[in-house]
Amino acid sequence: MAGKAALRAQDTGERVWVFDPQGIAHAPRTWWWNPLAAVNSVEEAERLASHFVLTVEGKDGDIWGPAGASLLSTLIMAAKVSGGTLLDVYTWLNDDSDPTPGTLLKQHGHPLLAKEFEGTRTMAHETRASVYFTARTATKCLRNPQITSWVTPPLPGEDVEEIDTAAFPLSRQTLYLLSKDGGGSAAPLVAALTDRMMREGVHAAELRGGRLDPPMMVLLDEAANICRIGDLPSLYSHLGSRGVIPLTILQSYAQGVGVWGDTGMKALWGAATVKVIGSGIDDASFAEDLSRLIGDHDVTVASVSYSDGRRTRSRSPQQRRVLPASEIRALPKGRVLVMTTGAKPAMLRAALVRGAARRADRRRREGGRGRAGRRGPPRRRSGPASTGRHGRPRRRGAAMSEEQGYDPGADFGPPPPADLTEAGRRIVALEAALEYVTELLAASAEGAVPAAAGAGGPVDDEEWEPYYGSLEEWVTDLFIVAFPRNVGQQNKWCPQWWDHAEAIMRLEVLWRSWEGARLDPVNGMAAWMAQQLDHHLPILLSPDGPFGQCTPDRHLAYKPLPVKPPPRGWFREPPEHAGDVA
């Protein structure tokens, strides 16, 4: 976190604040925030109290949640008018017979609040104890001195600065808020400080024509666990109109329902102009709702009927889901669905920010040359491999390297086969295919684009850069979408195409030649389709092709052709000086 904060400060040129009351990143306490500073009305006191009470489980099913919130807001107001702190609030909550808060409210011109407090204090013992217990449970993080030191004035002699929340929205400052989930966490204070910053942003926007320029981004990761803001759904569209852009990240739709209820979550979902859905959805009803939102498409269905000894064929259109709920549930890692207001849904490939930032930094160091500007042959790695970015070998069963933007600990590849002997044969075949790919890449890196691509000649090394970063991207994003076929007896295809050596070689040829063909806007695609696609596609999909033994539900690679070792001396070595001219 310290390194990230330093980079952010260097990029913006302004202060980066790290709120770490539970020591998650071990950030030192160099500043503090006074939650009572903005409590200048009963409404603000109630809002601050709501962030605490919202963390109490089961509050929606009984009366103790609202009663505890009312008591807590009264005590917060008493602490504010008397110049106290949240520690005073927690002290009062631990003694339900203490009349001090009512006396302070009456002395500072709040007789109605004082009367309300006295009414609570004089309730029947069991009722009063339940109300105090609810409020005390909601504020139990205040019993931790490590947490309260971030929200109470520093001791004499401490060099700790107070954050100015009113000035924050008008600056380029950054605020990171950290908290753990669970009982006693600082989540209520995280939510309260986040809410305060958003409200200050709205106030600043209203004073300057109605909208912040530039806008203020509010990234709410784990919003349902450590940053529960009760009326966030109703604020969503209003915040956006003021230039305060909230981005809420939830683990699931049901998690949001648990915090804001079904109506509130629907309001939050409807107010969001951009919705990004990742993999791992196991909520059947939510997946079905997404499938309906994505829509249907027309599919031509052929049927055959027999009558009076004659066979009749007919075709009729049928509507089917573009993406059934089962496929949404099986969304692979790295794929996301994106829904934006006024546009059709799209499926995109997610890019890791860490890798993107690293690549951008490398491009800046290389003077903007990008991938094409890096000299030298492709790096070689030992061991089983599949094709990586630019055709470089990549270990099977492991993600691409950190330099390429992936987590080296992740497992994106196929599992190793059980039959290690068969695996060895397949590895040899794959390595042979990849050796060819490596040579092809080396040729393209020197500006030589295959002539069959129709690119019209060599390409300058500084200009050559593939449109797709890897064979996998080209197959997934273009090939299977642009050239679909009905898979059956006549056309064969295997979802594990990457485990067929011949398929890799042919698809590599198609991808590389396509990359060259796209550079010729006149004849490139025509030549590519006539010379490359029309030749390789029938072979790939043929019943006798590389996928001949596979079905959409079963993967079965061919075994290598049988061979027997030739007799010794069958292939004679050429004479040592054969071909020399005297």
N, C-alpha and C positions, 0 to 999 in steps of 0.2 A: 504493500500500500504506500509506503514511503517513496519508493521509486516512481510509482504511478502518479502520486501527488506532485513530485518534483517535475516530472515530464509535463504534466498538465499546467503547472505554474509557468514553466518555461514557454509553453505554447501560447498561453493567454497573456502572460505578463502580469498576472494579478494573483491575489491570495487564493490558496486552496485550503479549505477548512475540512478537517476530519473529525467527525463526532463518533468517538469510540469509547463509550462509557463502560463497556464490558471487557475491554482489552482484547478484542478479537484480532486486531492488527498491531496491538501494542503501540498505538499512537500516543505520544505524550499529550498531557492536558495543558495546552498552551493558550486555551481560550475557554470561555464559558457562555452559556445562554440563560437568560432570565425568563422563564415561561410566564411570569406574572407581569412583565413589563408592558405587554399589550392588553392586559385585562383592565380595560377602562369602562366596562359596562357589565351588566348581568349576563347579557348575551355571550360576551367573550368568556366569562367564567364558566357558563354552561357548556360552551364549545370545548374548552380545555378539559373539563370534567368528562365529557363524552369520550375522549380518546382513552382515558383510563378505564371507564366502565365497559367499553366495547370489548375489552380483553377478558371480561369475566364470562366464563362458559355458563350456558344455561340461563342467561339473563332475559332472553326473549320469552321464556315460558312462565315467568312469575312476576310479581310486583317489585321484587327487591332491586332489580336493575334500575328502573326509573327512580325509585326512592333513594337508592344509593347515589345516583347521579345528582339528584336534587340536593342532598346533604353535602356532597363533595363540592358542588358549585358554590354553595353558601360559604363553606369553609375557605375556599379559594378566594372569594370576594373579601372575607374577613382578613385573610393574610395580606391581600393587596392593599387595602385601605390602611392597615396598621404598619405597612412597611416590612412585613414578614416575608417568609420564603415557603417553599413547599415542605420543608422540614417541619414548620409550624403546623401545617395542615395534617401531616401524618401524626404529629404528637397529639393533636386534638382528637384524631380518630381513635386513638388508643385509650381515651378516657371519656366515656359517654356521659359522664356527670359534670364535665368541665363547662361552666357557663361563659367562659372568656370570649369565644367567638361572637355570641349574641351581644355581649356588652360592647365589644369593639364596633360591631355593625351599627348599633344604636348611637354610639358616640360620633360616628362619621357619616351620619345622615342616611342610614338605610334601615328605617324602623320596620318596614315590611319583611325584609330578609331576617331581621333580628327576631321578629315574631314567628316567622316560619321555623327558624332554628329552635326556638324555645318549644314550639309545638312538637318537633321531632324529639327533643331532649326529654320531654315529659310524657312520651308515649309509654304504653305498658312495657315492662322490662323485656319480655320476649320479643316484642315487635321492634323496640329500639335496638336491641342487641343484633337482630337480623339486618337492620338497615346499616348500622355501623360496621358489621362484619362484611357486608357486601362492598362498602366503600373502602374498607381497610384492605380487603383482598385485591381490589382493583389497583390500589396504590402501593402494593407490597414491594415494588422495585425501589421505593423511597427509603426502605430500611437498609439498603446497601450503600455504605458511604462512598464506595468507588463510583457508583452511578450518580449519587446526589452531588458529588463534587463538581460535576459538569453543569449543574443547573442551580447552583447556589453561589453567592459571592465568595471570592477567594479569601483566604486568610491574610492578615497583614504581613507584608513582605513578599507575598507570592506575585510573580510577574506573569499574570494571566489576563488576557485581553477579553473584553466582552464583545461578542459579535453584534454588528448593527444590521438587524434583519430588514430595516426599511431601505438601507442603501444597497442591499444585495441584488435586487432585481435590475437595478440600473447599471450594474457593473458586469465584468466578465469573470467574476469570481466563481469558484466551484465549491460545492458542499457534498461531501461523502458522509452518509449516515450508516452506521453499522450496529447491528444488534443480533442477539441470538433469540431463537424461538423458545417458548416454554415459560413456565412459571417464574416470576421474578425477573423477567428480562426487561430491557430498556425499551421494548416495543412501544409502549404508550408515549414515551418522550420522543421517539423517532417519528411517530405519527403526528404528534403535536408540533414539532419543529418543521416537519414537511408541510403541514397545513398552514403554519404561520408564514412560511416562505411563499406559498401559493397565494395566500390572501394579501401579502405585501405586494406581490406581483400584480394582482388585480387592481389594488389601490393605486399603484404607480401608473398602470395603464389608463385608469380612469382620469388621472390628473394630466395625462399627456395625449389626449385625443381618443382614448378608448382602446389602444392596443400597444403592446410593447414592441419596440423595434430596435434591435433584434429581439426575437422571442426568447423566452426562458424555457428550457427543456427540463421536465421533471420526470426522471426515470424511476418508476416504482417497482423495483424487483422484489419478489416475495410480498406483494402488497397485501395478500390475505393473511399473512403470518405476522409480519413485523411492522406493517404500516397500514393499519386498519383505520380508514377515515370513513365514518358512517355515511355521510352524504356525498361521497365521491361520485356515484352515478348521476345525481342531479346536478353536480358541478361540472361534469365533463365537457359538455358543449359550451357552457359559459366560459370556462377556462380557456378553451381554444379560441373563442372569439376575442379574448383579451390578450392573446399572444403568449399565454402560459400553456405550453404543450405537454399534457400528461401522457406518459407511455407506461401502461400497466402490464406487468408480467405475472401470469397466474400459472400454476401447475396444471389446472384443469378448470373446465367450466363449472363443475360441481363445487369446487373450492370457492369460487366467487359467490355461488348461491348460498353457501354456508355462512358467508359474512354479510352479504347485502340482501339475501332473500331472492326468491325467484323473480319478483317484479323488479327489484333493484338491479340484478344482474342482467336482465333483459334490457333495462334502460341503459346500463353501461355498454352493453354490446351494441345497441342501436346507435348510441351517440358516438362511438369510435368510428372515425372515417377510414382507418386502415386496420385490418385484422389479419394477424399472422398466426397460422395454426401449424404447430410442429408435429413430429411423430409421437407415438405412444399414447394415442387416444383410446381408452377402453370404455368410455361412456357410450353405450349403444344408442341412446336417444339423441345425444349431441352429435354423434357421427351421422345418424340418419338426418338430422336437421341440416347438417353441412351438405350432405349429399343432395338434399332437395334444393338448397340454395345454389349449389353449383349448376343444377339443371339437368335436362335431358337432351338427347340427340337422336336423330333418325338413323335407324339401321335397316338396310335392305335385307329381308329374309326370303330365301328361296324355298319353295315347297314343290313337291312332286305328288301328283295324284294319278290314279289309274281308273279308267272307266271304259267298259266295252273293249278291253284289250289294248287300249291306247293310253299312252303316258302323256300327261300334261304338266308342264312346268310353269310356275307362276312366281312372281316376285312382288312382295308387298312391304311397305315401310312400317317399321315398328319403333316406338319411342323407348329408349333405354337410358338409364342413368349414365351420365358421363363418368362419374366416379362413385360406385356403390359404397355403402357404409363399410363393408368388409375391406375394401381397398384403402379407405381412409384410415382404418385401424392399422393396416399393414404398411402405412406410409414409411418408406425407408429413412434411416438416419441421414440427415443432411438435406432432406427435401421438406419444403414448407408450402402450405397453401396460403395465398394472399388474396384478400378480398378488400377492394377499395370502393368507395362511394362512386357510383356512376360508371363502373367498369365491370367487365366480366371477371370471374375468379381466375386465378392463374396458379400454376404449380411451378415453383422456382427452386433453384439449388442454393442453399444457404452458404455464405462465405464466412469463415471465422474471422472476427475482427482482428484478433491477435496476428494471424498470418497476413491479413491484408495490410495492416499497419507496418509489419516487418518488410513486406515486399515494397511498399511505397517508400520506406526509408532507404531500402537498397537502391531503388531506382533513382532517388535523389543523389545518393553517393556516386552512382555511375553516370551522372550527368543526363539522366532522362532517357538512356538508351533502352531500358526495359529488358525483356527477355532476349530480344534479338541481339542486343549489344554484348552479351556475355560470350566470351571466346572459349575455345577449348572443346574437346570432344565430350560427349555425354559421360557422366560418371557411371562407373560399373560397380555393382555390388554382387557379392557372392550369395549363393543360396537360392531357394525357390523364389520366383519372381513373377509378377504380372506387370502389365504396362502402366507406367506412371506418367506424370506430366512430361510432355514433349517426347513421349516414347521411351523415357528412361526406365530401366528395370526398377521394380519395386518389390520388396519382399511380400510374399503372400502371407495372408493372415495378420498383417500389421498395417497401420495407417501410414500415409506419406509422412515425410520428415517434417520437423517444425519449420524448417526453412520454407517448405511448401504450404504451410498454414494449417497443418493437422496435428493432432495430439499423438505423439508416438506411442502412447500407452493404449490407444483405442484399438479396436479390432474390427476393421471394415472388410477384411478379405474373407474368402470362404474357408471353412474348417478343413484341416488336413484329412485326406481319405484314410479309412481304416487300414486298407491294404497297402502297406508301405512299399512292397515290391512293385505293385502297379503304380503307386505314386512316383517311384523313381523313374519309370518309363515315361510317364506323363511329364515329369519335370524336364527330362532330356528333350522331349519334343517341344515343350514350351520355351526352353532355353534356345533351341535352334531357331524358333520363330522370332524370339526377341533379339537374337544376334542379327537376323536380317533387318529387323526394325531399327536396331542401333545403326547399322550401316546406312539405311535409308535416311535416318535423321542426320547423320554426319554429312551426307551429301547435300541435304536441304540446308543445313547450317552454313554451307559454303556457297549458297546461292543457286544450287542446281535443283530445279523443280522438274519432276518427271515430265518428259515430253508428251506423254499420253494425256497429261492433264489439260493440255490445251492452253497453258498459261502464256504462251507466246514468247518464251525465252527465259533466261536466267533472271533471278530476282536479287536485288542488292541485299547484302547481308544485313545492313542496318535497317532495312525496311521489312524484312521477312519476319512475320510473327503469326503463328497459327491463330485462327479465330477461336477454335476450341482448344482448351488446355491439355486434353488427353483423349485417348481413344474412347474411354468410358463416357466422357461428356458428349462426344460426337454421336456415339451409338444411342445413348439415352435421350439426347435432346433433339437429334435430327433424324437418324437413320430409321429407328422404329416408328417415328411419327410420320415421316414423309413417305415411307415405303412399306406400309402394313400389308399383310396378306392374311387370308383365311388359313389358319394352321390346321392341318388334318393329314389325310393320306397323301395328298399331292404336294403340299408345302410343309416343310419341317422347320421347326425353330426350337431353340432351347433357352430358357431364361438364364441358364448358366453358360451363356455363350463364351464367357471369358475362360472356360475350362476346356476349350477345344482349340488345339494348336493351329489346325488349318483355318478355322474361322478367324482366329486372331490375325493370321497372316493376310487373309483376304480382306478383312475389315480394315486392317492397317493400310493396305494398298488403296482401298476406297477412300479412307479418310485423308491420307496424305495427298492423293491425287485431287481430291475435292478441294483441299486447301489451296492447291496451286490453280485449279480451274476457276475458283471464285475471283482470282485476280484478273482474269480476262473477261470483261463484261459482255463481249460480243459472242465469241465462240467457245468460251471456257466450259460452260455447263453442257452445251450440246456435245462437245467432244468427250466430256467426262461420262455422260450418260451412254453414248454410243460405244465408246471404247472400254470403259471400266465397269459401270453399273450393269449394263445389259449383259456383260460377260460373267461377272462374279455373282450377281444376285441369283440367277437360276441355279448355279452350282451350290451356293450356300443353302438354298431352300429345297434342293432336290432330295427325294427319298434316299438317294445314294450319296448325298453330301455329308458334311461333317455332323449334321444333326439328325441323321437318318434313324438312329436308335432312340432318340429322345422324344418326349411328349411335353406339353406344357406343365404336367405334374410329375414328370420323371426325368431324371438326368442320368444318361448312360453313355459314357464316352467310349469310342472305339478303342480296342486294344491295338498295339502296334502290329504291323504285318509280321508274320513269322519269317525268321531267317535262320540259316545254318552257317556256321563258319566255313569259309572256303578252305580247300587243302593248302598246306604249306607251299608257298611258291606259285600259287595260282595267279596272283597278280605280281608280275615281275617288276622289280624296281628298275627304272630307266638307267642306262649307263651313266656313270658319273659325269662324263663330258658330252652327253648326247645333245645334239643340236649345235655344237660348236663348229664354226667355219674356220678351216685352216687358212 
